[in-house]
Amino acid sequence: MNNNQIVIFLDQLASFIYNKELIKLILSNRKDKSSDLKNIIATIVKVKVGYRLSFVYRHNTKDITKNYEFEEGIILIKAALNSEFYNAEITSNSENLSLVTTPNGKVRLKRSEPTLQPVATFNHNHVKERLIKTSENIYLRELGIINADWQVRHEMGDKYRQINRYIELLSPYFNDAKLKDNFHVADMGSGKGYLTFALYDYLTKNLSKNIKMTGVEFRDDLVKKCNEVAVKTDFKKLNFIKGTIAQAELESIDVLIALHACDTATDEAIYRGIKADASLIVVAPCCHKQIRQEFNVTNELSYVVNHGILKERQAEIITDSLRALIMESFGYKTKVFEFISTEHTPKNLMIVGRKIKSGVVNKDSIMNNISAIKKLYGINKHHLETLLEA
């Protein structure tokens, strides 16, 4: 623990703790891969005896919470960072710090601007205001997120936070997009329906939108279950049908959503949105096999794709960059950003495209950029291009 970067990190952490500026600390990337402990999350709480560091030990199937005095907590964090975890991330009122240690002992410390609002209270029972309420929420109960007392089930806490984060991210786009009355939202690959129900709920109740919404899912049992829940919830304009992204029969699509569609299924979703002239296209890609298999790099970037993990990550970046550019060439203003924290899932990228009705698209310039990227990586054709040309 004599590395200077680690000493700086721990000194700054102690300062944040004693000044009560710490919002959250996450220890992750377990050194012992066979361990059941995934990560440790530490926050400041106020209990009857005063301020404490609250540790959540997150295991595969359970969470264990313990409170420690500041000094003891700092000692435990130092020990865990020394022997148990490679990475640590601080979120504070004034700045964020990220510490990454490689297995061979190299350490990198990165500082960035704060990403969360300053902590206003440390009360142990303080609950963040959520856009999707739990009280008397029938669909959350039926889908197993909350119990009969309208409380979030312990094991579903991450899913509930993900649902609210999803709504927070999409809300501004629905406010900005010029959508007609009774617009149609198609949620491709809706799965168990968690996000589908939440978005319908938020759009109809919070934003008072008049909409139709269709969840498309290939598995019969999930289609049946979600339609039963929609009836119980009295969501009259929400229904679920059996189908695939490519072949589902839909009359019109004003908003197309496809989350975690694998590999080229994301391209099929974007293609359907573009062909339908959808006002809004939202995708969270998963797997990037097509471009990875096409890589044929013979220039100075060959080392970047020489190792499996680097090739995989580069394929993700290039695949989604080309998707965004292709969407822009068809008149969409795109944004690519992190959907949820990597502590929940590594598949956390989201691409949103909003159709711009006015202004001139410099398609030639965009296509030149696409061609240059493909040439650099020896890519013959992006699957989305193939679909659009066909």
HELIX and SHEET records of a PDB file:
HELIX    1   1 ASN A    4  TYR A   18  1                                  15    
HELIX    2   2 PHE A   70  SER A   83  1                                  14    
HELIX    3   3 ILE A  138  GLU A  142  1                                   5    
HELIX    4   4 HIS A  154  MET A  156  5                                   3    
HELIX    5   5 GLY A  157  ASP A  176  1                                  20    
HELIX    6   6 TYR A  194  ASP A  201  1                                   8    
HELIX    7   7 TYR A  202  ASN A  206  3                                   5    
HELIX    8   8 ASP A  220  THR A  233  1                                  14    
HELIX    9   9 ALA A  265  LYS A  275  1                                  11    
HELIX   10  10 LYS A  289  GLU A  294  1                                   6    
HELIX   11  11 SER A  302  VAL A  305  5                                   4    
HELIX   12  12 GLY A  308  SER A  329  1                                  22    
HELIX   13  13 LYS A  363  TYR A  377  1                                  15    
HELIX   14  14 HIS A  383  GLU A  389  1                                   7    
SHEET    1   A 7 ASP A  63  TYR A  68  0                                        
SHEET    2   A 7 GLY A  50  HIS A  59 -1                                        
SHEET    3   A 7 LEU A  37  VAL A  47 -1                                        
SHEET    4   A 7 LEU A  22  ARG A  30 -1                                        
SHEET    5   A 7 PHE A  85  SER A  92 -1                                        
SHEET    6   A 7 ASN A  96  THR A 101 -1                                        
SHEET    7   A 7 VAL A 107  SER A 112 -1                                        
SHEET    1   B 7 LEU A 238  LYS A 242  0                                        
SHEET    2   B 7 ILE A 211  GLU A 217  1                                        
SHEET    3   B 7 PHE A 183  MET A 188  1                                        
SHEET    4   B 7 VAL A 255  CYS A 262  1                                        
SHEET    5   B 7 LEU A 280  CYS A 286  1                                        
SHEET    6   B 7 LEU A 349  LYS A 355 -1                                        
SHEET    7   B 7 TYR A 332  GLU A 338 -1                                        
END                                                                             
